[in-house]
Amino acid sequence: MTQLLLLQKVIDYIDDHIKEDISTDTLSKLIGYSPFHFSRIFHQTIGYTPMDYVQKRKLQYALVDLVKGKRIIDIAYEYGFETHAGFTKSFKRCFGSPPSLYKMHCPISLPQRLCLESLLQKKTGGIVLQPKILSMPSFTVAGKTFETRLQNIAYTRDAPAFWDQRISSEESIETTLYHLLSPKKHGEYCFNLSGPELEDHFTYLFAVNFDEGTTIPEGILKFHVKASTYAVFKTPMVPKEQFVSSIKGTWQYILEAWLPDSHYEVDEDSYDFEYYDEHCHDWEYDKIYMEIYLPVKEKQ
């Protein structure tokens, strides 16, 4: 049995025993490896240490119990956390907000079973965590558009990380926008503004937040995004050289694996977009990530 298949056996075991006490020794014995060797190859392949992954996986399953309205203290004990505080701290570290807040934005379905071979082929660079389901009010951005002729590009998801390949670094678009618009909040957005009727034309908007009262300079497009509900995915944390392939792979995973098995479908009346903040600054972080916002609605 290949190493990838052995690790798949471990991944499946974790899901099947998610509420039990799982140790590195138990997992290493499952495939006949020493704990040291197992921990090393697991981290190399999955991107987390075995126990870090087990904890994150437990937290992903706990999201469903949050949606069902179970008490946080009961969920904590059920998934093997010794205290309410310990569960809350781990949850916040994993998802960025405490469970009391996050439960309003949880997915309504269990996390999908993971296929390591598929993730490896998609070059995601690691495990894609369950998304946050977020209802966002309308907001406004402003930026520059870039046009080209490509076929079958109707949405940003059809050409992920397009800006990285097509916008010349000499243009310094990011620096230019911050200089011209001086937004209070840092972060860049990438939208595809093309409609499905334009089969061979692609209009890509690279934008920053627009603050009311700001003057729109010549050559800058102001764009209003309507209120929508989004599934918000974080790409796995990867080195700079793997960043673009990780974004593309994460889009693939979302559309080919997560979406078909979820209780959601794409809301075609809204725009999907990519969001980049300081966490994708490779001069600040050894490993970087960005966020993908997919507009969704519950399947009928």
Backbone as a ProteinNet text record, in pm:
[ID]
protein_1_A
[PRIMARY]
MTQLLLLQKVIDYIDDHIKEDISTDTLSKLIGYSPFHFSRIFHQTIGYTPMDYVQKRKLQYALVDLVKGKRIIDIAYEYGFETHAGFTKSFKRCFGSPPSLYKMHCPISLPQRLCLESLLQKKTGGIVLQPKILSMPSFTVAGKTFETRLQNIAYTRDAPAFWDQRISSEESIETTLYHLLSPKKHGEYCFNLSGPELEDHFTYLFAVNFDEGTTIPEGILKFHVKASTYAVFKTPMVPKEQFVSSIKGTWQYILEAWLPDSHYEVDEDSYDFEYYDEHCHDWEYDKIYMEIYLPVKEKQ
[TERTIARY]
84.9	0	88.7	57.6	139.8	122.7	219	215.6	88.7	45.6	-73.8	-197.8	-205.6	-319	-317.1	-197.2	-186.4	-235.2	-195.9	-241.3	-391	-443.7	-588.3	-660.7	-602.5	-659.6	-664.8	-559.4	-555.4	-661.8	-671.2	-769.3	-911.1	-940	-1072.7	-1098.8	-996.6	-1010.5	-1046.2	-981	-1007.7	-1154.6	-1205.4	-1345.5	-1440.2	-1405.3	-1492.5	-1492.5	-1389.5	-1377.3	-1362.9	-1432.7	-1409.4	-1439.7	-1527.6	-1562.6	-1485.1	-1392.5	-1313.3	-1179.2	-1109.1	-975.2	-876.2	-815.4	-724.1	-583.6	-486.7	-347.8	-259.5	-140.6	-43.4	-3.6	10.3	45.5	-60.7	-186.7	-296	-291.3	-270.5	-269.7	-148	-32.8	88.8	80.3	23.5	7.5	-89.9	-184.4	-285.3	-221.7	-109.6	-44.5	96.1	132	258.6	381.6	368.3	482	519.1	643.2	681.3	616.7	586.4	526.2	607.4	740.7	826	814.4	828.9	822.2	683.2	580.4	443.2	418.7	460.3	438	507.1	625.4	701.9	633.1	593.1	530.5	389.3	320.6	187.3	196.1	289.2	306.2	349.2	436.9	484	369.4	279.6	173.5	48.9	9.1	-117.1	-100.8	17.6	40.9	18.1	-25.3	-44.9	19.9	53.3	93.2	-30.7	-14.7	-131.9	-232.2	-185.9	-278.5	-340.6	-267.1	-323.7	-435.9	-413.5	-517.1	-638.9	-616.2	-726.8	-811.4	-745.6	-819	-900.3	-839.1	-910.1	-1028.2	-1010	-1118.6	-1233.8	-1200.9	-1304.2	-1383.6	-1312.8	-1378.2	-1469.3	-1428.4	-1512.8	-1643.4	-1634.3	-1756	-1841.5	-1776.6	-1849.6	-1935.7	-1902.3	-1981.2	-2127.1	-2148.5	-2285.2	-2365.7	-2299.2	-2367.7	-2400	-2314.3	-2343.5	-2470.2	-2483.1	-2601.4	-2727.1	-2714.2	-2829.5	-2868.9	-2786.4	-2821.2	-2774.2	-2683.9	-2630.4	-2549.3	-2545.9	-2466.2	-2317.7	-2242.9	-2100.1	-2026.9	-2062.6	-1995	-2019.1	-2140.1	-2170.7	-2092.9	-2082.8	-2006.6	-1859.3	-1807.8	-1666.6	-1636.8	-1718.3	-1695.2	-1715	-1812.1	-1842.4	-1726.2	-1651.2	-1539.3	-1404.2	-1407	-1284.4	-1207.6	-1267.8	-1202	-1234.5	-1134.7	-1152	-1231.8	-1224.8	-1294.4	-1362.4	-1459	-1525.6	-1422.8	-1336.2	-1235.9	-1137.9	-1096.5	-1003.9	-1065	-1191.9	-1262.3	-1273.5	-1313.5	-1331.5	-1199.9	-1092.6	-961.4	-917.8	-933.7	-897	-984.7	-1112.8	-1206.8	-1169.2	-1140.4	-1105.4	-975.3	-879.5	-752.7	-772.7	-867.5	-892.2	-975.5	-1083.7	-1179	-1177.1	-1101.9	-1086.2	-1187.4	-1286.2	-1385.2	-1437.8	-1491.1	-1539.7	-1665.6	-1692.7	-1810.2	-1941.7	-1950.8	-2074.2	-2111.1	-2010.3	-2033.5	-2042	-1953.2	-1940.4	-2063.7	-2136	-2248.2	-2356.7	-2355.9	-2450.8	-2409.5	-2286.2	-2233.2	-2182.2	-2235.2	-2185.6	-2249.1	-2176.4	-2238.1	-2344.8	-2444.8	-2553.4	-2533.8	-2417.6	-2390.2	-2258	-2243.6	-2120.3	-2003.6	-1881.4	-1765.7	-1753	-1714.9	-1699.6	-1584.2	-1597.8	-1486.2	-1374.8	-1253.1	-1140.9	-1076.6	-1042.5	-968.3	-830.8	-728.7	-593.7	-542.1	-573	-526.4	-584.8	-712.9	-777.4	-716.1	-692.9	-631.8	-490.6	-417.3	-281.7	-285	-379.3	-391.5	-430	-512.5	-556.6	-449.2	-346.3	-235.5	-284.4	-376.1	-425.6	-318.4	-221.8	-115.5	-150.3	-266.2	-306.4	-455.7	-506.8	-647.6	-726.9	-838.2	-927.2	-1031.9	-1033.7	-1126.9	-1269.2	-1367	-1505.7	-1517.1	-1602.9	-1616.2	-1701.6	-1688.9	-1783.3	-1895.4	-2020.6	-2133.8	-2168.5	-2145.4	-2148.4	-2247.2	-2342.7	-2433.8	-2371.1	-2335.9	-2266.9	-2358.3	-2355.4	-2430.2	-2363.4	-2431.1	-2371.7	-2248.2	-2156.3	-2036.6	-1988.1	-1897.4	-1848.4	-1696.8	-1648.3	-1504.6	-1474.8	-1347.9	-1306	-1171.6	-1151.2	-1025.3	-1009.6	-915.5	-885.6	-931.5	-978.8	-1020.7	-913	-906.6	-813.3	-893.3	-873.2	-953.8	-866.2	-920.3	-852.3	-957.7	-916.6	-1010.6	-977.8	-1066.1	-1055.5	-1192.8	-1197.6	-1325.5	-1373.4	-1504.9	-1570.1	-1524.8	-1509.5	-1473.9	-1591.3	-1684.2	-1803.1	-1796.3	-1710.9	-1703.8	-1558.5	-1532.3	-1396.7	-1349.2	-1440.1	-1402.1	-1356	-1383.5	-1334.4	-1187.8	-1135.5	-996.4	-934.9	-918.8	-864.7	-723	-691.8	-559.1	-518.9	-617.2	-591	-498.4	-516.7	-434.6	-287.1	-254.4	-115	-44.9	-122.4	-63.6	-65.7	-165.7	-187.7	-151.6	-150.7	-119.7	29.5	94	239	275.8	379.9	423.9	472.6	513.5	561.6	450	323.6	212.9	188.4	235.5	220.3	77.3	-20.8	-160.6	-199.7	-150.6	-186.4	-141.6	-15.4	38.7	-36.9	-69	-140.1	-276.9	-351.4	-486.1	-483.9	-391.1	-382.3	-342.5	-258.4	-215.9	-331.7	-411.5	-519	-642.1	-672.2	-799.8	-786	-669.2	-642	-753.4	-791.4	-899.2	-857.5	-956.9	-928	-894.5	-957.6	-936.5	-848.1	-746.7	-657	-723.2	-694.6	-745	-774.7	-742	-767.7	-869.1	-954.8	-1059.1	-1032	-1066	-1056.1	-1191.1	-1254.3	-1384.5	-1370.7	-1453.3	-1474	-1607.8	-1608.3	-1729.9	-1797.3	-1743.8	-1801.2	-1932.6	-2025.7	-2150.8	-2139.8	-2225.9	-2218.6	-2242.3	-2304.4	-2329.4	-2201.8	-2096.8	-1969.6	-1877.1	-1892	-1825.6	-1675	-1626.7	-1483.2	-1418.3	-1486	-1434.3	-1430.1	-1318.2	-1298.2	-1262.2	-1344	-1314.5	-1289.8	-1169	-1128	-1105.3	-1167.6	-1153.7	-1064.5	-956.1	-869	-899.6	-951.1	-1006	-968.9	-990.6	-975.3	-1105.4	-1118.5	-1237.7	-1251.7	-1377.3	-1405	-1478.2	-1423	-1484.9	-1564.3	-1690.8	-1776.4	-1710.7	-1724.1	-1663.6	-1530.7	-1478.7	-1352.1	-1376.4	-1291.9	-1301.8	-1253.5	-1329	-1290.7	-1199	-1072.3	-979.5	-1015.4	-968	-991	-926.6	-998.4	-947	-977.2	-1045.6	-1081.6	-1232.2	-1270.3	-1410.8	-1463.7	-1575.9	-1645.4	-1747.5	-1747.6	-1831	-1905.5	-2037.8	-2122.1	-2153.4	-2129.4	-2156.1	-2279.5	-2380.7	-2506.2	-2493.7	-2582.3	-2584.7	-2607	-2526.4	-2534.3	-2489.2	-2518.6	-2467.5	-2354.7	-2240.9	-2123.5	-2075.4	-2022.7	-1939.4	-1796.7	-1731.5	-1598.7	-1493.8	-1405.6	-1301.9	-1165.1	-1082.4	-942.2	-859.4	-768.1	-677.4	-578	-525.2	-423.1	-303.1	-235.6	-116.4	0.3	58.8	163.8	274.9	394.1	500.2	460	525.6	492.8	486.8	582	588.5	471.1	397.3	281.6	148.5	155.3	34.6	-69.5	-27.6	-122.7	-182.9	-101.3	-154.1	-248.5	-221.8	-309.9	-446.8	-447.2	-574.1	-654.1	-588.7	-657.8	-710.1	-626.4	-666.4	-782.9	-783.7	-893.5	-1023.2	-1017.3	-1136.2	-1186.2	-1095.4	-1133.5	-1202.3	-1142.9	-1200.8	-1341.5	-1358.9	-1489.9	-1595	-1562.6	-1661.2	-1682.8	-1577.6	-1588	-1619.7	-1584.5	-1602.6	-1698.7	-1670.6	-1753.2	-1894.7	-1907.7	-2038.9	-2136.9	-2097.9	-2194.2	-2246	-2163.7	-2203.6	-2262.6	-2269.2	-2321.5	-2471.6	-2531.2	-2672.7	-2690.7	-2585.2	-2588.6	-2568.4	-2610.3	-2579.7	-2534.2	-2466.9	-2416.5	-2533.2	-2529.4	-2626.5	-2574	-2626.5	-2575.3	-2611.5	-2694.7	-2729.9	-2626.8	-2527	-2422.6	-2285.8	-2187.8	-2051.7	-1968.5	-1894.3	-1790.5	-1664.9	-1579.7	-1457.1	-1348.1	-1227.1	-1111.1	-1072.1	-1030.4	-994.4	-855.3	-770.2	-631.6	-604.1	-557.8	-518.8	-373.3	-333.7	-193	-145.1	-236.7	-196	-138.5	-144.7	-79.6	48.9	97.9	224	340.5	406.8	514.3	636.8	644.3	757.2	732.2	608.8	576.7	561.6	517.8	487.8	560.2	606.7	670.1	567.9	445.8	338	219.5	153.3	50.1	-80.2	-189.6	-319.9	-407.8	-517.5	-616.8	-754.6	-859	-995.3	-1074.3	-1158.5	-1248.1	-1391.4	-1464.1	-1604.2	-1694.2	-1768.8	-1860.2	-2004.7	-2080.4	-2219.7	-2304.5	-2377.1	-2453.9	-2596.5	-2680.2	-2815	-2846.1	-2938.6	-2972.3	-3040.9	-3006.8	-3067.8	-3217.4	-3291.1	-3437.4	-3477.2
-118.9	0	124.3	221	340.5	427.8	517.5	605.7	690.5	739.5	822.2	743.4	618	534.1	505.3	488.1	466.3	589.2	706.8	829.2	849.7	807.5	815	727.9	613.4	524.6	595.9	670.8	746.4	856.5	930.6	1039.1	984.9	871.1	811	763.1	709	662.4	779.1	892	1009.7	1051.2	1054.9	1092.1	990.4	862.8	757	751.6	809.8	806.6	948.2	1042.4	1184	1224.6	1154.4	1192.3	1111.7	1029.8	948.8	1015.7	962.3	1010.2	949.8	1032.4	985.9	1036.2	946.4	984	955.7	1014.8	987.6	840.8	781.8	640.2	553.2	582.9	505.8	513.6	633	652.9	588.5	598.1	539.5	386.7	327.4	181.3	132.6	216.9	180.9	144.1	209.8	183.4	125.6	88.9	20.8	108.1	236.7	327.2	360.2	399.9	451.8	588.4	632.6	765.4	878.5	869.2	974.4	980.2	863.8	859.2	898.8	849.7	883	1033.3	1094.9	1238.3	1319.6	1275.6	1348.6	1343.8	1224.5	1214.4	1274.4	1265.2	1324.1	1475.6	1536.8	1681.4	1723.9	1647.7	1679.7	1674.5	1578.5	1556.7	1639.7	1647.5	1711.1	1859.7	1897.9	2038.2	2070.9	1972.5	1987.8	1869.9	1888.5	1773.7	1686.5	1557.2	1471.2	1525	1569.5	1615.2	1750.4	1833.6	1960.2	1933.9	1837.9	1803.1	1743	1652.1	1590	1698.1	1793.2	1899.4	1983.4	2019.9	2099.8	2023	1893.7	1811.9	1801	1784.6	1781.2	1911.6	2023.2	2152.9	2169.6	2114.1	2123.1	2046.6	1929.4	1853.6	1923.5	1990.9	2060.1	2173.5	2224.3	2331	2290.3	2165	2117.6	2117.8	2080.2	2081.6	2223.9	2318	2458.1	2503.3	2463.1	2497.9	2439.4	2318.6	2251.7	2313.1	2406.4	2476.6	2410.6	2313.1	2249	2349.6	2330.9	2418.7	2398.2	2507.9	2501.1	2409.5	2414.1	2329.8	2182.4	2147.4	2008.3	1963.6	2052.5	2021.3	2000.2	2086.5	2077.1	1939.8	1895.4	1766.8	1650.4	1663.9	1557.1	1530.4	1635.5	1620.4	1612.5	1591.5	1560.9	1679.1	1798.5	1914.5	1915.9	1941.7	1930.5	2045.4	2163.1	2280.1	2360.1	2438.3	2531.9	2630.9	2680.8	2779.7	2721.8	2594.9	2530.3	2512.8	2474	2459	2594	2695.9	2828.6	2884.6	2864.5	2912.9	2842.4	2711	2633.5	2672.7	2691.8	2728.7	2863.9	2959.4	3093	3090.4	3010.5	2999.2	2936.1	2843.7	2773.6	2857	2919.9	2986.5	3138.3	3193	3338	3412.1	3342.6	3406.7	3303.5	3345.1	3250.1	3178	3058.7	2981.9	3054.6	3137.8	3211.2	3303.1	3355.2	3441.2	3358.5	3260.9	3185.8	3101	3060.1	2968.3	3029.8	3162.2	3226.9	3209.9	3164.2	3156.8	3017.1	2914.7	2778.2	2714.7	2627.3	2547.1	2457	2422	2339.7	2192.4	2156.9	2017.5	1973.5	1842.2	1787.1	1814	1821.5	1837.2	1716.7	1741.7	1632.3	1540.7	1413.2	1321.7	1367.3	1364.7	1415.6	1305.1	1337.4	1245.9	1306.5	1248.3	1305.1	1304.6	1199.8	1193.3	1307.8	1337.4	1446.7	1581	1603.7	1729.5	1744.1	1633.5	1636.4	1673.7	1617	1647.4	1793.3	1847.3	1986.1	2085.1	2036.4	2119.9	2229.1	2193.4	2292.4	2333.5	2244.5	2274.5	2235.9	2170.4	2129.3	2105.5	2098.2	2071.8	2203	2203.5	2319.6	2301.3	2393.4	2384	2418.9	2377.6	2414.7	2566.5	2616.3	2761.6	2823.4	2953.5	3030.9	3074.1	3059.8	3107.9	3246.3	3346.8	3484.9	3569.6	3630.9	3725.2	3864.1	3918.2	4047.1	4156.6	4273.9	4387.6	4434.7	4520.1	4574.4	4657.7	4665.2	4747.6	4796.3	4892.1	4953.1	4943.8	4911.5	4907.7	4998	5022.7	5100	5048.4	5046.2	4993.4	5007.7	4932.8	4936	4807.2	4818	4698.9	4661.8	4534.4	4480.2	4388.8	4404.3	4328.7	4243.1	4128.6	4039.6	3952.9	3873.6	3785.8	3640.9	3582.7	3442.6	3379.2	3253.5	3186.7	3123.5	3119.1	3049.3	3101	3232.3	3294.2	3382.3	3324.9	3398.5	3448.4	3388	3423.3	3425.5	3490.1	3488.8	3346	3257.5	3118.5	3045.2	3101.1	3039.7	3072.7	3175.2	3216.7	3261.7	3171.5	3212.1	3265	3360.8	3422.4	3479.8	3523.2	3574.3	3694.6	3779.9	3900.5	3868.1	3757.5	3722.2	3687.5	3637.5	3594.1	3703.5	3793	3884.8	4030.1	4070.6	4209.4	4222.5	4299.2	4314.4	4378.8	4325.1	4381.1	4524.9	4561	4696.3	4799.5	4753.5	4847.3	4891.2	4813.1	4845.8	4887	4809.9	4845.7	4860	4771.5	4776.4	4908.3	4943.7	5068.9	5188.7	5184.7	5295.3	5317.4	5210.1	5223.2	5278	5230.8	5281.1	5428.8	5467	5606.9	5696.4	5650.9	5733.3	5738.2	5626.4	5615.4	5616.5	5586	5587.8	5524.2	5398.3	5334.6	5313.5	5323.7	5304.6	5158.2	5066.5	4923.8	4865.8	4789	4725.7	4601.4	4571.5	4450.3	4474.9	4375.6	4388.8	4284.5	4325.2	4238.8	4212.7	4092.1	4058.9	4005.4	4076.4	4039.1	4016.7	3927.1	3922	3987.1	4094.3	4169.6	4126.9	4027.4	3983.2	3910.2	3927.5	3852	3726.4	3628.5	3502.5	3519.7	3634.3	3656.2	3693.3	3734.8	3770.6	3649.2	3563.5	3433.2	3441.7	3546.1	3551.1	3677.5	3743.1	3870.3	3864.6	3907.6	3896.4	4032.9	4084.3	4210.9	4182.5	4209.3	4175	4302.9	4312.6	4431.1	4401	4476.2	4469.8	4593.7	4576.2	4690.3	4688.7	4803	4818	4876.2	4882.6	4940.4	5087.1	5127.4	5267.7	5332.3	5440.4	5514.7	5631	5644.1	5752.2	5888.6	5973	6105.3	6113.8	5996	5993.3	6030	6113.3	6150	6034.7	6005.7	5897.9	5955.7	5917.1	5967.1	5911.9	5975.8	5930.1	5791.9	5705.4	5571.1	5470.3	5514.9	5426.4	5397.9	5272.5	5232.4	5211.9	5275.4	5254.4	5143.2	5044	4925.3	4890.1	4878.6	4848.9	4699.4	4636.2	4493.3	4479.2	4411.7	4403.9	4306.9	4321.3	4232.9	4088.8	3996.2	3855.8	3766.9	3639.8	3538.7	3464	3447.8	3386.3	3266.2	3168.6	3066.9	3117.9	3140.4	3202.6	3096.4	3071	2969.2	3034.1	2978.8	3017.3	2913.4	2961	2866.8	2814.7	2694.2	2644.6	2738.3	2742.9	2826.3	2759.1	2829.6	2772.2	2874	2828.5	2922.7	3001.4	3112.7	3202.2	3130	3041.2	2976.5	2882.5	2844.2	2755.9	2831.4	2962.4	3040.5	3034.1	3062.8	3065.4	2927	2823.9	2688.4	2649.1	2698.4	2670.7	2736.3	2858.8	2927.8	2852	2814.4	2739.5	2606.5	2537.8	2408.5	2420.3	2528.9	2549.8	2576.4	2656.2	2676.8	2542.6	2460.9	2329.1	2245.8	2244.7	2168.3	2218.6	2350.5	2407.9	2363.5	2375.7	2351.3	2202.9	2121.9	1981	1890.6	1933.1	1846.4	1905.9	2029.1	2084.3	2116.3	2189.2	2237.8	2125.1	2023.6	1917.8	1842.5	1830.8	1755	1841	1971.8	2061.8	2080.8	2157.9	2193.9	2327.3	2370.8	2501.7	2490.5	2595	2611.7	2754.8	2779.4	2913.7	3008.5	3125.1	3230.8	3309.5	3280.7	3340	3487.3	3540.2	3681.8	3770.5	3708.3	3783.6	3748.5	3825.7	3804.8	3724.9	3627.8	3568	3653.1	3649.2	3728	3669.5	3710.2	3673.4	3793.8	3766.7	3874.9	3850.3	3950.8	3942.3	4051.6	4011.4	4111.5	4088.8	4138.5	4129.6	3985.6	3888.5	3748.7	3686.9	3761.9	3711.8	3789.2	3865.6	3938.2	3843.6	3797.6	3699.4	3761.6	3895.5	3959.7	3967.9	3936.9	3935.8	3793.9	3701.1	3565.5	3462.3	3355.7	3246.6	3171.2	3157.4	3092.1	3187.3	3188.2	3288.1	3222.1	3298.8	3250.5	3368.8	3339.7	3441.8	3379.6	3457.3	3408.6	3414.3	3314.6	3305.6	3322.8	3415.6	3441.8	3390.9	3285.6	3226.6	3256.4	3331.8	3360.9	3233.6	3205.9	3080.5	3104.7	3007.8	3001.9	2855.1	2827.8	2689.2	2625.5	2498.3	2426.7	2410.1	2426.1	2411.3	2263.6
0	0	0	-86.8	-95.6	28.2	46.9	163.3	164.8	46.4	40.2	82.8	40.5	79.4	228.9	284.5	428.5	506.1	458.9	525.2	505.7	391.1	370.4	472.7	502.9	605	740.7	770.2	895.2	895.5	785.6	773.4	792.5	730.1	741.8	884.9	949.4	1087.5	1180.5	1159.1	1242.4	1229.7	1106.2	1086.3	1150.6	1140.6	1193.4	1346	1409.5	1555.8	1611.6	1545.9	1571.5	1716.1	1784.6	1921.5	2025.8	1979	2070.3	2099.5	2197.5	2231.5	2132.4	2049.2	1943.6	1974.2	1968.2	1997.2	1876.9	1877.3	1772.1	1772.1	1890	1900.2	1833.6	1859.1	1798.9	1647.3	1593.6	1448.9	1383.7	1448.6	1390.9	1389.1	1494.2	1499.4	1392.4	1357.8	1258.4	1124.9	1091.7	962.3	978.8	1102.1	1125.2	1119.5	1148.7	1149.8	1294.9	1315.2	1446.4	1462.9	1586	1606.6	1544.6	1553.6	1497.7	1346.1	1279.5	1133.1	1084.7	1152.6	1116.2	1125.8	1235.8	1255.2	1146.3	1107.6	1005.4	869.8	824.8	691.8	692.1	805.7	814.3	797.5	868	859.1	719.7	657.4	522.8	421.6	437.2	339.8	367.6	494.2	530.6	561.6	609.7	643.2	788.8	867.6	1011.8	1083.4	1209.9	1290.5	1311.4	1343.1	1360.5	1461.8	1578.6	1680.4	1646.9	1575	1530.3	1431	1341.6	1244.3	1313.7	1408.4	1481.4	1549	1612.5	1680.3	1581.5	1468.6	1369	1311.5	1291.6	1237.2	1337.3	1464.3	1568	1567.8	1553.2	1553.1	1431.6	1316.5	1197.9	1216.9	1279.9	1308.3	1413.4	1506.3	1612.4	1557	1438.6	1378	1361.3	1324	1300.3	1430	1539.3	1668.6	1713.5	1676.6	1706	1634.1	1507.2	1429	1493.6	1549.3	1610.6	1744.5	1793.9	1916.4	2044	2033.4	2153.6	2234.8	2365.4	2450.7	2421.8	2423.2	2391.5	2488	2616	2714.4	2685.6	2638.2	2605.3	2481.5	2383.2	2261.9	2296.7	2381.9	2422.1	2482.3	2576.2	2641.7	2543.7	2455.1	2360.1	2266.4	2233.6	2140.6	2211.9	2343.3	2415.6	2469.4	2468.9	2528.7	2678.1	2760	2905	2964.8	2901.5	2956.9	2846.3	2887.3	2797	2741.6	2829.8	2789.1	2687.5	2709.8	2617	2479.2	2474.3	2346.6	2275.9	2349.4	2291.1	2236.9	2312	2267.8	2139.8	2134.6	2015.1	1896.8	1922.4	1817.2	1755.9	1841.8	1793.2	1713.9	1758.3	1687.3	1549.4	1538.6	1412.5	1315.3	1365.3	1277.5	1285.5	1381.2	1386.3	1469.9	1523.4	1611	1709.6	1824.1	1924	1876.7	1930.2	1885.3	1907.4	2010.6	2036.5	1920.4	1849.9	1734.3	1606.7	1593.7	1469.5	1441.2	1547.2	1526.3	1438.3	1424.4	1334.4	1188.8	1165.9	1030	995	1062.3	1039.1	916.1	846.1	740.3	800.9	721.5	772.8	739.9	687.4	653.5	715.5	733.1	787.5	693.4	746.4	656.8	564.9	439.8	344.7	383.5	351.2	366.6	272	320.1	241.5	159.2	36.5	-51.2	-75.4	-15.1	-25	-168.4	-242.6	-381.3	-463	-441.4	-513.5	-475.3	-345.8	-301.6	-356.1	-363.1	-418	-565.6	-639.5	-782.3	-804.6	-715.1	-729	-682	-615.4	-567.5	-473	-383.4	-287.6	-188.8	-164.4	-69.1	72.8	91.3	225.1	232.4	354.6	378.4	375.2	302.3	298.1	407.7	504.9	616.4	573.5	656.3	632.3	622	532.7	518.2	627.5	641.8	721.5	627.1	670.2	591	644.3	561.1	608	526.7	594.2	528.5	537.5	422.4	419	366.5	429	373.3	244.9	173.3	51.2	85.4	-7.9	11.1	-124.6	-121.5	-245.3	-252.3	-371.3	-396.3	-515.2	-536.6	-653.1	-699.6	-831.4	-880.7	-1030.6	-1083.2	-1226.1	-1290.7	-1413.6	-1488.7	-1590.5	-1616.6	-1715.3	-1806.6	-1935.5	-2030.2	-2120.1	-2156.3	-2248.5	-2314.2	-2408.6	-2478.2	-2441.6	-2365.3	-2327.2	-2341.5	-2373	-2390.6	-2260.5	-2244.2	-2131.7	-1995.7	-1984.6	-1856.7	-1813.7	-1737.5	-1697.3	-1554.2	-1472.9	-1331.6	-1287.4	-1174.2	-1120.3	-1100.2	-1061.4	-1035.5	-1161.2	-1279.8	-1402.9	-1430	-1363.6	-1385.5	-1254.5	-1159.1	-1028.3	-1039.3	-952.8	-948.1	-1083.7	-1160.1	-1294.4	-1292.4	-1191.9	-1182.8	-1171.1	-1103.7	-1080.7	-1211.8	-1306.6	-1433	-1539.4	-1531.2	-1641.6	-1613.1	-1487	-1454.6	-1427.7	-1507.8	-1495.6	-1362.6	-1299.5	-1170.9	-1186	-1309.5	-1331.4	-1314.9	-1327	-1317.2	-1173.4	-1077.4	-935.8	-903.6	-951.4	-936.8	-790.5	-705	-564	-501.8	-524	-470.4	-524.6	-654	-718.3	-655.1	-632.2	-576.7	-434.1	-353.3	-215.9	-214.3	-309.7	-317.3	-361.1	-457.9	-512.8	-422.7	-354.1	-282.9	-130.4	-78.2	66.4	149.8	121.6	198.9	344.5	435.3	576.7	607.6	536.2	558.6	450.1	492.8	395.6	337.6	212.8	148.9	2.8	-82.9	-226.1	-270.4	-365.4	-419.4	-567.3	-610.3	-752.2	-799.3	-891.6	-947.4	-1097.8	-1152.5	-1295.7	-1324.2	-1401.1	-1428.2	-1557	-1625.4	-1751.6	-1728.2	-1817.8	-1812.2	-1895.8	-1872.6	-1947.3	-2096.5	-2135.1	-2277.5	-2351.9	-2279.4	-2342.9	-2340.2	-2438.1	-2433.3	-2451.3	-2517.4	-2545.2	-2489.4	-2395.1	-2344.2	-2192	-2137.4	-1992.7	-1936.1	-1842.8	-1775.5	-1628.4	-1583.4	-1447.5	-1369.2	-1252	-1167.8	-1047.9	-1034.3	-917	-835.2	-711.2	-638.3	-490.8	-427.1	-281.9	-227.2	-96.7	-36.9	-75.4	-95.7	-128.9	-12.2	39.6	148.4	90.1	134.2	83.3	106.7	7.1	15.3	-57	-95.4	-169.4	-315.2	-370.4	-511.5	-599.3	-704.8	-796.9	-904.5	-905.3	-1007.4	-1145.6	-1249.1	-1385.9	-1404.8	-1470.1	-1497	-1387.8	-1281.9	-1171	-1175.5	-1161.8	-1165	-1023.7	-991.5	-865	-886.5	-797.2	-818	-689.1	-697.3	-581	-578.5	-463.4	-445.7	-357.3	-406.5	-330	-212.3	-117.1	-0.4	-44.9	8.6	-32.2	82.4	67.7	160	89.9	160.4	100.7	181.7	112.5	175	161.7	275.1	275.2	306.7	212.1	225.5	239.6	327.2	335.2	259.7	175.7	112	216.7	198.4	292.2	296	409.3	422.7	350.5	253.4	170.6	148.5	107.2	69	-55.9	-78.5	-189.2	-323.2	-348.4	-479.6	-506	-401.6	-419.2	-412.9	-396.5	-366.5	-478.8	-602.3	-713.6	-737.8	-733.5	-754.5	-641.4	-519.1	-406.8	-426.7	-479.1	-505.8	-610.6	-718.6	-823.9	-771.4	-692	-637.4	-541	-462	-368	-442.4	-549	-632.5	-686.2	-733.7	-785.6	-679.4	-560.8	-449.9	-418.7	-412.9	-381	-481.6	-609	-714.8	-742.4	-727.2	-762.8	-643.7	-522.3	-405.9	-303.5	-258.3	-150.5	-196.6	-305.5	-348.5	-381.5	-459.5	-491.8	-369.6	-264.6	-145.6	-35.1	-57.8	44.9	26.6	115	103.6	32.8	-36.6	-100.7	-251.1	-320	-461.4	-483.5	-595	-623.4	-650.3	-588.5	-616.5	-736.1	-852.3	-975.7	-990	-899.5	-906.9	-836.7	-774.8	-704.6	-762	-727.6	-777.7	-677.3	-727.8	-643.8	-657.5	-553.8	-562.5	-473.7	-502.2	-422.3	-336.7	-212.4	-120.5	-64.5	-75.8	-32.8	70.5	189.9	288.8	329	445.5	485.3	502.2	513.5	532.1	403.9	293.5	171.4	141.7	240	224	254.1	151.7	171.8	237.8	240.3	309.5	460.8	503.5	646	701	616.6	661.6	575.9	639.6	565.6	480.9	535.6	462.4	455.1	341.1	316.1	270.6	282	236.4	197.7	129.1	94.9	114.2	85	104.5	-25.7	-42.9	-158.9	-109.1	-168.6	-132.2	-244.8	-215.3	-313	-270.5	-351.1	-312.5	-321.1	-214.7	-209.9	-160.8	-189	-132.3	-108.6	-15.9	13.8	-107.6	-132.1	-244.4	-221.6	-327.9	-319.3	-323.4
[MASK]
++++++++++++++++++++++++++++++++++++++++++++++++++++++++++++++++++++++++++++++++++++++++++++++++++++++++++++++++++++++++++++++++++++++++++++++++++++++++++++++++++++++++++++++++++++++++++++++++++++++++++++++++++++++++++++++++++++++++++++++++++++++++++++++++++++++++++++++++++++++++++++++++++++++++++++

